[in-house]
Structures are given as C-alpha cells and as structure tokens.
Amino acid sequence: MFYQTPLRTAVLLLFTLACIYAAFTAEYFGVEILTEIIILAMIVLALDLVAGFGGMVSLCHGALAGVGAYIFAIFTAKLGLHPLLAMGIAALITGAVSWVIGTICSKTHGIYFIMATLAFGQMAYSFVFESSYLGGDNGMAGIPRLDLSMIGIDLFDSKQFALLCLACLLVAYLFAWRILTSGLGRSLVGIMHNEKRSRALGQNVVQIKAQVFALSGLILGLAGSLSAQHIMFISPNLLSWTHSGEALVIVILGGLGTLIGPIIGAAAFVLLKHEVSNYTDHWHLIVGIILIIVVMAGARGIYGEIEHRIAKRCAKRVQKEQAPKQAKEKTKEHSLSHAGLKKEH
C-alpha cells in the first residue's frame, strides 16, 4: 500500500523548489540539464508505478516513451496538427499500446516478463529504424514546440520550457499517487504480494496489471512528447533497450516502490553522468560501482535508505519513551503479585 508520508511530501516540495531555483539562476546548459532530469524523472516514475508496486519489471518503458515522441512528431511535423492536441493523442496512443503489451506480458512472470517486454521494445526499435516515413536511422527533425504565446508564455525560452516540464512532472506524480491510493492500486499491490490469493478472491489479475501498465503508458506518452519538443529532433536511439535499462537502474538507485525515490535517482544519475564525464568517458563504470554499493547496502536506494534510517530512529525514540512506562507497569504488576502471595500466607 502506498502512503504519501510527510517526508515524501517534503522531499517532493524541496525537489520542486530546487528545480524552480535552478531554472531562474542556471545558465543555458544548466537549464537544458534540468529539463533532461525532469523528463527522465517522468519516465522512471511511470516505471516505478508498475515495477515497484506491481512487480512488473519492464524493459520497454524507455521504448514506450520513444513511441510517444514519434507519435507526437508524426501528428505535428508530418500531419500539421496543433502540438497541444498532438500531446493528448500521443499520451492516449502510447497508453493503448502499453495496454496491449501489459495484457500479453502479464500472463508471464519473472524473467519471462522481462524478456517479453524487452522483445516488444526491440520490435518497436527495429520498425522505426527501418521506416523511411519516420526517417529511419536519420531520425526526424523540425518538430515544433507547444505555442502558449497567447497567454504570454514563450516555450522557446529554455527556462519557461523547463518549468512547463516540471508542471507536467507534478501532474504525473499526482496522477500516479491517485492510482496507487485507489482500489485499482491496492489490488495491484495485493497481487504483487500474493497473486494466488488475489485470484482466489476473484480478481482478474491480468486485467488489473494491464490497466496499470496502460496508465503508466499515459505518463510515458506525455514524457515522450516533451522529449521530442525539448531537442526538436528524434531518432531511433530513443527506443533502444539501453534507455529502458538505464530507467531501471535509476529506479533502483533512487528507491524502488517509493514513487519519489526514482525522481531523486533521476537527478542524481544525470548530474553524476555530466560531472563524471568531464573527467572520464567511463562514467558508466562509476555509476555501476555506486549501484553495486546501493544493492549491497540493502537495495533500498538513495531515498529508500534515508526513509529507512529515519523510520528506524523514530522507532528507537518511541521505544525509549515507552521504556519507563513499561518498567512502571512491570513494577506495579510485580508488587501486586507479591501482595497477593502475602495474603495467601
């Protein structure tokens, strides 16, 4: 069961304030990195929704975000549709594709589920790579950004675009929060912990998993359309399995099954990548070592470890506060039992 604890709310608020501060104070390159963090945070948030709370470890979520980017590009650059309408269509179609994948893959478990999602991702990559209509390995350029000049917002300004992405991330977080606290979300968590019991209770396990997979696809479609607008160019690399693998690494790095943890993980991953790459091209090696340390330390991730330590400290404090009271109660019980023995004699 997911709970939006005060700590999670505080961390989300601090992250939001940090992003706003960076958007107004950082230079152009810094704002571009900030936008990269926010869009990546949306992708890993969608992955944590299915992997952290449903046990569905997906290796196609990066590819699904790429599908959203290509759908947005087709409806804007090719068909001339308004970007706002294209964003909605991209989210819906990506959600529908995710539902199909979720329905098929939810009939499998464990390594078979992972391999099935990887296969779907590779199929999408191969299709886009070989499609001349979609530009093949040359990609697609000339993708427009959403025009909000009518309300005084210039999204060609990198700072304002970053703030729009931040607003979309917050909406995605609230959306995921609402899913997890609904009956559907509680059923999903129940299935993850004991699927046989859920089946015995008459729940349609495949349908529940597919629905949540589809809802995560809506977030991915939105993230993909923002990614296409960010660079205004897309290529088949967006659908590569390495992107999905990186997303899974980030979820584990931040804290699986916490929702806020992967967002912190995305920030840590991108900042670490850019900082370490200034000194060496082997930045993946550093990230790999950090990931091994995280897993060996309990696999709770950066945020998960912080939450665990705070909970442990609070439990010790409560135990210390209750210790004198328990001692008094034991003394009272002992004295009463002693008095009873005296009466008997």
Buried (B, 14 or more C-beta within 10 A) or exposed (E): EBEBBEBBEEBBEEBBEEBBEBBEEBEEEBBBBBBBBBBBBBBBBBBBBBBBBBBBBBBBBBBBBBBBBBBBBBBBBEEEBEBEEBBBBBBBBBBBBBBBBBBBBBEBEEEEBBEBBBBBBBEBBEBBBEEEEBBBEEBBEEBBBBEBEEEEBEBEEBBBBBBBBBEBBBEBBEBBBEBBBEEBBBBBBBBBEEBEEBEEEEBEBBBBBBBBBBBBBBBBBBBBBBBBBBBBEBBBBBBBBEBBBBBBBBBBBBBBBBBBBBBBBBBBBBEBBBEBEEEEEEBBEBBEEBBEEBEEEEEBBBBBBBBBEEEEEEEEEEEEEEEEEEEEEEEEEEEEEEEEEEEEE
